[in-house]
Amino acid sequence: METLTVEIPETVRHALKRTPEEMARDMRLYSALMLFRQGKLSSGAAAALAGIPRVLFFDVCAEHDIPVSQITPEELTQELD
């Protein structure tokens, strides 16, 4: 895994009441969620970025109202026929 350094104003971390470790974990998770939502990462890659199992990543997506499938109801009907 590659290590990157991101500077975050200390006031932001304090306002969120997060330790540096918690802030780093949050940044990984929220980055993964956003990149997945935008279609830039697959669910597996996003889960790896977040550092959590894929099944748990789907649960987190649901908590944030992020759809895990881009298939429309019409496409699903066609697939089932």
C-alpha beads as a LAMMPS data file, in Angstrom:
LAMMPS data file: protein, C-alpha beads

81 atoms
80 bonds

1 atom types
1 bond types

-500.0 500.0 xlo xhi
-500.0 500.0 ylo yhi
-500.0 500.0 zlo zhi

Masses

1 110.0

Atoms # bond

1 1 1 0.000 0.000 0.000
2 1 1 1.202 3.484 -0.815
3 1 1 1.356 6.194 1.830
4 1 1 0.250 9.734 1.022
5 1 1 0.417 12.788 3.224
6 1 1 -2.556 15.143 3.327
7 1 1 -2.463 18.329 5.317
8 1 1 -5.663 19.071 7.225
9 1 1 -6.126 22.174 9.340
10 1 1 -5.967 21.197 13.000
11 1 1 -9.086 23.271 13.610
12 1 1 -11.052 20.967 11.296
13 1 1 -9.900 17.842 13.115
14 1 1 -10.724 19.413 16.479
15 1 1 -14.134 20.588 15.249
16 1 1 -14.891 17.009 14.210
17 1 1 -13.521 15.701 17.517
18 1 1 -11.370 13.087 15.769
19 1 1 -7.931 11.753 16.610
20 1 1 -5.383 11.806 13.787
21 1 1 -5.947 8.061 13.300
22 1 1 -9.726 8.471 13.185
23 1 1 -9.389 11.372 10.759
24 1 1 -7.182 9.307 8.448
25 1 1 -9.687 6.431 8.529
26 1 1 -12.566 8.830 7.819
27 1 1 -10.709 10.412 4.902
28 1 1 -10.085 6.990 3.355
29 1 1 -13.716 5.968 3.794
30 1 1 -15.256 9.185 2.477
31 1 1 -12.836 9.284 -0.456
32 1 1 -13.781 5.713 -1.301
33 1 1 -17.492 6.503 -1.085
34 1 1 -17.178 9.547 -3.344
35 1 1 -15.018 7.806 -5.938
36 1 1 -17.398 4.843 -6.002
37 1 1 -20.438 7.123 -6.306
38 1 1 -18.807 8.904 -9.254
39 1 1 -18.066 5.568 -10.940
40 1 1 -14.306 6.066 -10.744
41 1 1 -13.736 2.989 -8.549
42 1 1 -15.394 -0.402 -8.476
43 1 1 -16.949 -1.520 -5.214
44 1 1 -13.999 -3.837 -4.598
45 1 1 -11.417 -1.115 -5.198
46 1 1 -13.375 1.358 -3.081
47 1 1 -13.653 -1.162 -0.242
48 1 1 -9.895 -1.748 -0.444
49 1 1 -9.265 2.014 -0.281
50 1 1 -11.570 2.272 2.720
51 1 1 -9.805 -0.676 4.355
52 1 1 -13.013 -2.648 4.924
53 1 1 -14.539 -5.816 3.445
54 1 1 -16.670 -5.319 0.335
55 1 1 -19.849 -6.517 2.072
56 1 1 -19.342 -3.923 4.824
57 1 1 -18.674 -1.275 2.152
58 1 1 -22.121 -2.013 0.696
59 1 1 -23.627 -1.473 4.159
60 1 1 -21.845 1.885 4.465
61 1 1 -23.096 2.847 0.995
62 1 1 -26.653 2.134 2.135
63 1 1 -26.134 4.290 5.238
64 1 1 -25.127 7.179 2.946
65 1 1 -27.850 6.567 0.332
66 1 1 -25.318 5.569 -2.319
67 1 1 -26.750 3.011 -4.748
68 1 1 -24.546 -0.040 -5.224
69 1 1 -26.048 -0.877 -8.623
70 1 1 -26.461 1.399 -11.598
71 1 1 -28.897 -0.935 -13.363
72 1 1 -32.323 0.531 -14.087
73 1 1 -35.561 -1.370 -13.394
74 1 1 -36.052 -1.728 -17.162
75 1 1 -32.577 -3.217 -17.622
76 1 1 -33.230 -5.637 -14.775
77 1 1 -36.497 -6.743 -16.369
78 1 1 -34.716 -7.339 -19.677
79 1 1 -32.015 -9.373 -17.951
80 1 1 -34.604 -11.532 -16.200
81 1 1 -36.565 -12.205 -19.432

Bonds

1 1 1 2
2 1 2 3
3 1 3 4
4 1 4 5
5 1 5 6
6 1 6 7
7 1 7 8
8 1 8 9
9 1 9 10
10 1 10 11
11 1 11 12
12 1 12 13
13 1 13 14
14 1 14 15
15 1 15 16
16 1 16 17
17 1 17 18
18 1 18 19
19 1 19 20
20 1 20 21
21 1 21 22
22 1 22 23
23 1 23 24
24 1 24 25
25 1 25 26
26 1 26 27
27 1 27 28
28 1 28 29
29 1 29 30
30 1 30 31
31 1 31 32
32 1 32 33
33 1 33 34
34 1 34 35
35 1 35 36
36 1 36 37
37 1 37 38
38 1 38 39
39 1 39 40
40 1 40 41
41 1 41 42
42 1 42 43
43 1 43 44
44 1 44 45
45 1 45 46
46 1 46 47
47 1 47 48
48 1 48 49
49 1 49 50
50 1 50 51
51 1 51 52
52 1 52 53
53 1 53 54
54 1 54 55
55 1 55 56
56 1 56 57
57 1 57 58
58 1 58 59
59 1 59 60
60 1 60 61
61 1 61 62
62 1 62 63
63 1 63 64
64 1 64 65
65 1 65 66
66 1 66 67
67 1 67 68
68 1 68 69
69 1 69 70
70 1 70 71
71 1 71 72
72 1 72 73
73 1 73 74
74 1 74 75
75 1 75 76
76 1 76 77
77 1 77 78
78 1 78 79
79 1 79 80
80 1 80 81
